[in-house]
Each structure stands twice: as structure tokens, then as C-alpha cells.
Amino acid sequence: MPVFAMLANVSGAPLMLTALALLFSNSYGGMVTHYGGAAGPVIFGVGYNDIKSWWLVGAVLTILTFLVHITIGIWWWNMLIDWNML
């Protein structure tokens, strides 16, 4: 992530907006797989879920989160920029 933040900063993108975008997109990997987040291996190791259901639910949650980030997130960031908070 530091490399992407540096490249965005050099290209003139707002640093706070870039950091927030990178942080929000970082959550996708933890949602999809049973080994992507810190709690995933523990929950999977106990046997609450099988791999197929984990990946299916993870894919659905990732798509829903992406849609929220694209719709509400972009609107919210524009509001923050208009209020000079970013």
C-alpha cells in the first residue's frame, strides 16, 4: 500500500482520499477467503463453515460492500470534499 500511496501522491491525487480508498479496498481480501482475515482461520478451523459456503458468502458480501463503496461512498466523499474536510 505505501507504493500505491506514493504513486498517487506523485500524480497529484489527494493524499487523504487515496489513503481512504486504499484502506477500504483492503477489506475485500479478508471477506472473500477463509484465510484472508485474522479471525478467518480460527473460525474455519473450528469447523463452523465449509470452504464452499465460506467462499459463496464471502463473494456475496464483497459484491455488496463494493456496491456500497461505489454508491454511498463516492457520494459521501464528495460531501466531505465540499465541506473542506478532505
C-alpha positions as CSV (number, residue, x, y, z in Angstrom):
1,M,0.0,0.0,0.0
2,P,2.8,2.5,0.6
3,V,3.9,2.2,-3.0
4,F,0.4,2.9,-4.3
5,A,0.0,5.9,-1.9
6,M,3.3,7.3,-3.1
7,L,2.4,6.9,-6.8
8,A,-1.0,8.6,-6.1
9,N,0.8,11.4,-4.3
10,V,3.3,12.0,-7.1
11,S,0.5,12.0,-9.6
12,G,-1.3,14.8,-7.7
13,A,-4.2,12.8,-6.1
14,P,-5.4,14.0,-2.7
15,L,-3.5,12.1,-0.1
16,M,-6.4,11.6,2.4
17,L,-8.7,10.4,-0.3
18,T,-6.1,8.0,-1.6
19,A,-5.5,6.6,1.9
20,L,-9.2,6.1,2.5
21,A,-9.6,4.3,-0.9
22,L,-6.7,2.0,-0.2
23,L,-7.9,1.2,3.3
24,F,-11.5,0.5,2.2
25,S,-10.3,-1.7,-0.7
26,N,-8.1,-3.6,1.7
27,S,-11.1,-5.3,3.3
28,Y,-12.1,-7.2,0.2
29,G,-9.4,-9.8,0.6
30,G,-10.4,-10.6,4.2
31,M,-14.0,-11.1,3.2
32,V,-13.6,-13.5,0.3
33,T,-11.4,-16.2,1.6
34,H,-11.2,-18.2,4.8
35,Y,-7.5,-17.3,5.2
36,G,-7.6,-13.6,4.3
37,G,-8.5,-12.1,7.7
38,A,-7.2,-12.6,11.2
39,A,-10.3,-14.4,12.5
40,G,-10.9,-16.5,9.4
41,P,-8.5,-19.3,10.2
42,V,-9.8,-19.7,13.7
43,I,-13.5,-19.8,12.7
44,F,-12.7,-22.1,9.8
45,G,-10.5,-24.3,11.9
46,V,-13.3,-24.9,14.5
47,G,-15.5,-26.2,11.7
48,Y,-18.3,-23.7,11.6
49,N,-18.2,-23.4,7.8
50,D,-17.0,-25.4,4.9
51,I,-15.0,-23.9,2.1
52,K,-17.8,-23.7,-0.4
53,S,-20.2,-21.8,1.8
54,W,-17.4,-19.5,3.1
55,W,-16.4,-18.5,-0.5
56,L,-20.0,-18.1,-1.5
57,V,-20.9,-15.9,1.4
58,G,-17.6,-14.0,1.0
59,A,-18.2,-13.3,-2.6
60,V,-21.8,-12.0,-1.9
61,L,-20.5,-9.8,0.9
62,T,-17.7,-8.5,-1.2
63,I,-20.0,-7.5,-4.0
64,L,-22.4,-5.8,-1.6
65,T,-19.6,-3.9,0.1
66,F,-18.2,-2.9,-3.3
67,L,-21.6,-1.6,-4.3
68,V,-21.9,0.4,-1.1
69,H,-18.5,1.9,-1.6
70,I,-19.3,2.8,-5.2
71,T,-22.7,4.4,-4.5
72,I,-22.8,5.8,-1.0
73,G,-19.0,6.1,-0.6
74,I,-18.5,8.3,-3.6
75,W,-21.4,10.5,-2.6
76,W,-20.1,10.8,0.9
77,W,-16.6,11.6,-0.2
78,N,-17.9,14.3,-2.5
79,M,-19.8,15.8,0.5
80,L,-16.7,15.7,2.6
81,I,-14.7,17.5,-0.1
82,D,-17.5,20.1,-0.5
83,W,-17.3,20.7,3.3
84,N,-13.5,21.0,3.1
85,M,-13.0,18.0,5.4
86,L,-10.8,16.1,3.0
